[in-house]
Amino acid sequence: MSSETVRLASLGLGWWSDELAAAVGRAEGVEIAACFTRSEDKRRAFAEKFDCRAASSYEEILEDPDIDGIVNTTPNNVHLETTRQAAEAGKHVFLDKPIANSVGEGLAIAALCRDAKVKLSIGFQRRRETHFRWVKEQIEAGEFGFLVQAEANISRNRLGQFEAGHWRYTAEGMPGGVMLQIGPHYVDVLEMLIGPVTEVSGMLSQLALPGDNPDVAGLVMKHEGGAVSTLNAGYASAGEHYVMNIYGKEASALYSLHTGMYFMKQGDKEPHHVPFEANDTLAEQMAEFGNCIRTGAEPEVGGEWASRSLAVIRAGVKSAREKRVVTIDEIMESGE
């Protein structure tokens, strides 16, 4: 299967499934061929919007020999079962982050796909942004010297956009609240740039949104090389913010969504701006998924990495609850 268009089916049709389907439409070598969700109205609307077939059941999709892979945006607590069904049917899986609500389920998902010899790709598109790729290249080239510290913030305003009872805003559906929902993106970037996290101290708070989940969270993390990083995530800020500052002994990179990337070397009096053109990260990851199916290559982010990244979040949530530092090894061993 070296040149054919990879045919995908969307499973679980919410607002994010539309974003991914639109990204598939912008990517080369892949197409959305079918869709399913329990709501007949939703699947009909999706099928019309993206010119695909509305299947009457998930089983219908799994039994279709012309469907190569599943784009799965179902709730986290059914990721394991829906992926199990796909893997047993020989369908490759693109799974939105987080991989699951628990590390144990994440590792089980990874094992299922590995044993079934199907590709498993996890949606961590932030790492693909050109400015982070550039920082990674500079680090690998030795421009930063040894890394010492980092600080990150990923936050937005959800007041007035809250959907009462939606699984993303409940403790059962998204344990850990905002940190589990959007924090994984910047945990992933921090570990990509600085290396694996070894221990975490966390704090959680509920300040603005109704429901039973934290809407403000903070982590202090220690990485393998000794560097310390912080990550704040929130749904209570005025507007949308992405911040990622990486500090090395020889250089620092200072990024903000609103100001762009700045770079400062040891001895510079002030940082200088480094311009970047925005790239289509969602289309890139969907094109990669299709390429992995065609060629047998491995996705950049697979199940094992995603499970360990989830362990960082789970360690932070446990730390906040038990008021102690929690190691990643503890979470990996317990599978919580």
Secondary structure, DSSP 8 states (H G I E B T S, - for coil): --SS-EEEEEES-SHHHHHHHHHHHHSSSEEEEEEE-S-HHHHHHHHHHHT-EE-S-HHHHHT-TT--EEEE-S-GGGHHHHHHHHHHTT-EEEEESSS-SSHHHHHHHHHHHHHHT--EEEE-GGGGSHHHHHHHHHHHTTTT-SEEEEEEEEEEE-TTT--TT-GGGSTTTSTTTHHHHTHHHHHHHHHHHH--EEEEEEEEE--S--SSS-SEEEEEEEETTS-EEEEEEESEEEEEEEEEEEEESSEEEEEETTTEEEEEETT-SS-EEE------HHHHHHHHHHHHHHH----SS-HHHHHHHHHHHHHHHHHHHHTS-EEHHHHHHH--
